[in-house]
């Protein structure tokens, strides 16, 4: 569970709510082009993750132990996040984009190895509850780091004061983006500290083949795994469904904060508080979803979550500074002052809360569905395929956003493309049965 706690701040404060919006709104003078560049970064990352995740998962099954791989990628992730500190306004954007690609690769590959440990450690009955609680702990960890940034580190560019009226810690200068850039080193330090319990206390699988033999055998096993899927149609259908709806989920997570920053001109404080609201909702929804998953199954939780995400996405793209629901409901453009002073901003937050309710359970219960569907000996390679299904076409979601935004000059049209992926995945998942009993059960000792 603490692995999720350690890993989540990267996604929360760097990718979604602080550094990503800072990159879009302040590193360059063209927020639309910056949104497209951020989307392109996610596209490149997704392609590489899709290609390499199943290969690494298969190699992990043959080499046995997972922890050395997690340690290797931790070094890459920590170093790359630390380098984001140098992404000052006006500096070349290629370097932060490159380090974001490296950090994203390291983060996702580590998740493959961590997730593939779960079937060996957790019983089939409890896997849905444990997965959702772990995801909720992740959001709690991300939220705590976000609160730290907003309350103590992020200053208003005009006043230089934080939201609680103090000067930013460590003398950070908000006018040069230091309050946003610090999220890279901060997330790196958090990850480094809190993955230690996993290394110290979680049992690893016995060591298997030497690395060279494991690579050769793993590639062979991967070919066999892909061939096996035609004999497991229910699992194949689930993976295709997840491939589609996870594209939409990834797009919302990567682009949602940047989209708000571009539309409303939100600075670090507004984006941070918006993120805190979503994460508070997410923590409680994941805990509740864990019990629902155990009672009625993973599939039902995912369907409910996707329905909420679709509703929220339509709401977000229908919101403009003066109206909501595509102009059917005019809103006052008057700014009452303070945070989220316009009616459109308040409406956006309401739609965002639906995302907060859904985006944790949709991923945690997808993970528990997979854990219930595979045996212990094949967990690595199938979780590699699972990672592939979450990334194989995710470049299409961000690429669709980029193409639509470039073509129309409107980020609203770009965001609208995400509904295609969410809808297609939902339709396919509805016809997919719940997983059958896991082929191998845990030993009783």
VENJO-V713103 format. One line per field, one symbol per residue. phi: phi as a letter, one per 40 degrees, with the letter a starting at -180 (. if undefined). burial: + if it has 9 or more other ideal C-beta (glycine too) atoms within 8 Angstrom, else -. A space follows every 50 residues. Layout:
# VENJO-V713103
phi->???
burial->???
This chain:
# VENJO-V713103
phi->.cccdcccddcccccbbbcdccdccbcbcbccccccccccdcccdccccc ccdcccccccdccgcbddcccccccccccccdccdcccdgcdcccccccc cccccccccccdccccccccbbcdcccccccccccccdcccccccccdcc cbbcbcdccgbcccgbcddggcbccbgccccccccccccdccccccdccc bccbcccbcddcccccccccccdccccccccbccccccccccdcccdccd ccccbccccccccbgccdcccccdccdcccccdcccccccccdccbhcdc ccccccccccdccccccccbdbaaffgcbcbcccccggcfcccccccccc cccccdcbccdcccccccdccccbcccbcccccccccdccbdbccccccc dccccdcbgbcccdcccccccccccccccdccccccdddbccccc
burial->-++++++++++++++++++++++++++---++-+++++++++++++++++ -++++++++++++++++-+++-++-++++++++++++---+-+-+++-++ +++++++++++++++++++--+-+-++++++++++++++++++-++++++ ++++++---+-+-----+---+++--++++++++++++-+++-++-+++- -+-++--++---+++-+++-++--+---+----+++++++++++++++++ ++++++++++++++-++++++++++++++++++++++-++++++--++++ ++++++++++++++++++++--++------+-+------+-+-+++++++ +++++++++++++++++++++++++--++++++++++++++-++++++++ ++-++-----+-++++++++++++++-++--+--+--+-------
